[in-house]
Amino acid sequence: AFIYSLVPKFYTYDGADAVADELAPSVGWESQGFKAIFYQNGNWTANSGGVISYWTTFPKAIRSAYTFIKYAHAIADVSEKEVNYMKAECRFLIAQFHAMMVMTYGAIPIIREAAEETTGESLLLKQEPFYTVVDWAANEMLEASKELPPFYDDDNKYGRITCLAIRARLLTFAASDLVNGNQDTDMVNMKNCDGTPIFNSEHDPNRWKQAVEANKLVIDEAEKSGHKLHIE
């Protein structure tokens, strides 16, 4: 439940959507401390707090999820089946946190385990190429979905994850011109500390194929569970 609590809400009046042009909250709310509106009005300085703080919170959540996967076990009131469900949810949440960071910051390190050390070289993870992170996170979501039911009957399960929908969103973003081929932008020259290019410079049409397949999978699996797209 703690790890779930760190999943940010999409489309909030004080988030990235309000900083961009997806939402238009009232500028009168600036007096109430909405950070996004400070940004909109040009009242933003180097000392202002960040609207997006994923890098501050997500690695901590990822560590907690890995720790849960490693140590959680069945007890009197929690069955092995339920523990396995929760471990699969943690696997998905690890991937989702990576997905949200890579869509926000570009290339990021992949955190593959909870390090036991508090200092040392093992903590110095380097950026990995953008599509390396995307493909890793998408595969983790797909694998987690295989361990989870398509829907829950229990009321206390309301709001639990939908792996395939978030995966489709990630792959659709990764196929877009924002990142898929950047011959005419500064990103083409961005490299890792070892000289590895971070972004692809050539457009890859297969990325759109992957996005289409991912979204179709969401629709197909939803229909198998009795859900349908709303059509007027």
C-alpha positions in Angstrom: 0.0 0.0 0.0 2.9 2.4 0.7 4.4 1.8 -2.7 1.0 2.4 -4.4 0.7 5.6 -2.4 3.8 7.0 -4.3 2.2 6.5 -7.8 1.5 10.1 -8.9 -1.9 11.1 -10.2 -2.2 12.0 -13.9 -3.8 15.3 -14.8 -3.5 17.2 -11.6 -3.8 21.0 -11.3 -0.4 21.2 -9.8 1.5 18.8 -12.0 3.3 18.5 -15.4 0.0 18.8 -17.3 -0.7 22.2 -15.9 2.9 23.4 -16.6 2.3 22.5 -20.3 -1.0 23.2 -22.1 -3.1 20.1 -21.3 -4.8 22.0 -18.5 -5.6 25.6 -17.7 -6.1 26.0 -14.0 -7.2 29.4 -12.6 -4.3 31.8 -12.2 -6.0 33.0 -9.1 -4.9 29.8 -7.4 -1.3 31.1 -7.3 -2.0 32.7 -4.0 -2.8 29.3 -2.6 0.7 27.9 -3.5 0.0 25.9 -6.7 3.5 25.6 -8.0 2.5 25.0 -11.6 0.7 28.3 -11.8 3.8 30.1 -10.5 5.5 28.6 -13.6 2.7 29.6 -15.9 2.9 33.2 -14.7 6.7 33.5 -15.0 7.1 33.7 -11.2 9.6 30.9 -11.2 13.2 31.1 -9.9 16.1 28.7 -9.3 14.9 28.4 -5.7 11.4 27.3 -6.6 10.4 23.7 -5.7 10.0 21.3 -8.5 6.6 20.5 -10.0 7.9 17.0 -10.8 9.9 15.2 -8.1 10.0 11.7 -9.6 13.8 11.4 -9.1 13.4 12.2 -5.4 10.6 9.6 -4.7 10.6 6.8 -7.3 14.0 5.2 -6.5 12.9 4.9 -2.9 9.7 3.2 -4.0 11.6 0.9 -6.3 13.9 -0.1 -3.5 10.9 -0.8 -1.3 9.3 -2.9 -4.1 12.4 -5.0 -4.5 12.7 -5.5 -0.8 9.1 -6.7 -0.7 9.7 -9.2 -3.5 12.8 -10.6 -1.7 11.4 -11.0 1.8 7.6 -11.2 1.7 6.1 -14.6 2.5 2.8 -16.2 3.4 1.5 -15.9 6.9 -1.7 -17.1 8.7 -4.0 -14.6 7.2 -2.2 -14.0 3.9 -2.1 -16.9 1.4 0.9 -17.8 -0.9 -1.4 -16.9 -3.8 -2.0 -13.4 -2.4 1.7 -12.9 -1.7 2.5 -13.9 -5.3 -0.1 -11.4 -6.6 1.5 -8.6 -4.5 5.0 -9.5 -5.7 3.8 -9.3 -9.3 2.2 -5.9 -8.6 5.6 -4.8 -7.2 7.3 -6.0 -10.3 4.9 -3.9 -12.4 5.3 -0.9 -10.1 9.0 -1.0 -10.5 8.6 -0.9 -14.2 6.0 1.8 -14.1 8.3 4.1 -12.0 11.0 3.5 -14.5 8.6 4.3 -17.4 7.5 7.6 -15.8 11.1 8.6 -15.2 12.2 7.8 -18.7 9.3 9.7 -20.2 10.1 12.7 -18.0 13.9 12.8 -17.9 15.0 10.8 -21.0 17.7 8.3 -20.4 18.0 7.1 -16.8 19.7 4.2 -15.0 17.8 1.0 -14.6 17.6 -0.1 -11.0 17.6 -3.9 -11.2 17.9 -4.7 -7.5 17.9 -3.1 -4.0 21.6 -2.6 -3.2 22.7 -3.8 0.2 25.5 -1.3 0.4 25.0 2.3 1.4 28.2 3.6 -0.3 30.5 2.4 -3.0 30.6 1.8 -6.8 27.5 -0.4 -6.8 25.4 2.7 -6.2 26.8 4.6 -9.1 24.5 3.5 -11.8 25.0 5.1 -15.2 22.3 6.2 -17.7 21.2 3.6 -20.2 20.0 4.4 -23.7 16.4 5.6 -23.9 15.1 2.6 -25.7 17.0 0.2 -23.5 15.0 1.5 -20.6 11.7 1.5 -22.5 12.1 -2.0 -23.7 13.1 -3.3 -20.3 10.1 -1.6 -18.6 7.7 -2.7 -21.2 8.8 -6.3 -20.9 8.6 -6.2 -17.1 5.0 -5.0 -17.3 4.1 -7.7 -19.8 5.6 -10.4 -17.6 3.9 -9.1 -14.5 0.6 -9.1 -16.3 0.9 -12.8 -16.8 1.0 -13.4 -13.1 -2.1 -11.2 -12.3 -5.8 -11.8 -12.9 -7.6 -9.8 -15.6 -9.9 -8.3 -13.0 -10.6 -8.6 -9.2 -13.9 -9.5 -7.6 -13.0 -8.2 -4.1 -14.0 -4.7 -3.3 -10.8 -4.1 -1.4 -8.9 -4.7 -4.7 -10.4 -1.6 -6.3 -7.8 0.5 -7.9 -5.2 -2.3 -8.4 -2.9 -2.1 -11.4 -3.7 -2.6 -15.1 -0.3 -3.6 -16.4 -1.1 -3.6 -20.1 -2.7 -0.1 -20.3 0.4 1.6 -18.8 2.6 -0.5 -21.0 0.7 0.7 -24.1 1.0 4.3 -23.0 4.8 3.9 -22.6 5.2 2.3 -26.0 3.0 4.9 -27.7 5.2 7.7 -26.2 8.3 5.9 -27.3 7.1 5.7 -30.9 6.3 9.4 -31.2 8.4 12.0 -33.0 9.4 13.4 -29.6 12.0 10.7 -29.2 11.8 8.4 -32.3 14.5 9.8 -34.5 16.1 13.1 -33.7 18.3 14.1 -36.6 17.4 17.7 -36.3 17.6 18.2 -32.5 20.3 18.5 -29.9 19.4 15.1 -28.6 21.3 13.4 -31.5 24.6 14.4 -29.9 23.7 13.3 -26.3 26.0 10.4 -25.2 26.6 8.5 -22.0 29.8 8.8 -20.0 31.2 5.9 -22.0 30.3 7.5 -25.4 27.2 5.4 -26.0 24.4 7.4 -27.8 21.5 8.0 -25.5 18.8 8.5 -28.2 18.4 7.0 -31.7 19.1 9.4 -34.5 17.2 7.4 -37.1 13.4 7.1 -37.1 12.3 3.5 -36.5 8.9 2.7 -37.9 8.8 -0.6 -36.0 8.3 1.5 -32.8 4.8 2.4 -34.1 4.1 -1.3 -34.9 5.0 -2.1 -31.3 2.7 0.7 -30.0 -0.2 -0.6 -32.2 0.3 -4.1 -31.0 0.4 -3.0 -27.3 -2.8 -1.0 -27.6 -4.6 -3.8 -29.5 -3.5 -6.2 -26.7 -5.2 -3.9 -24.1 -8.4 -3.9 -26.1 -8.4 -7.6 -26.7 -7.7 -8.5 -23.1 -10.4 -6.1 -21.9 -13.0 -7.6 -24.1 -12.1 -11.1 -22.9 -13.0 -9.8 -19.4 -16.3 -8.4 -20.5 -15.3 -4.8 -21.2 -15.8 -3.0 -24.5 -14.9 0.4 -26.0 -17.8 2.9 -25.8 -19.2 3.5 -29.2 -22.0 6.0 -29.9 
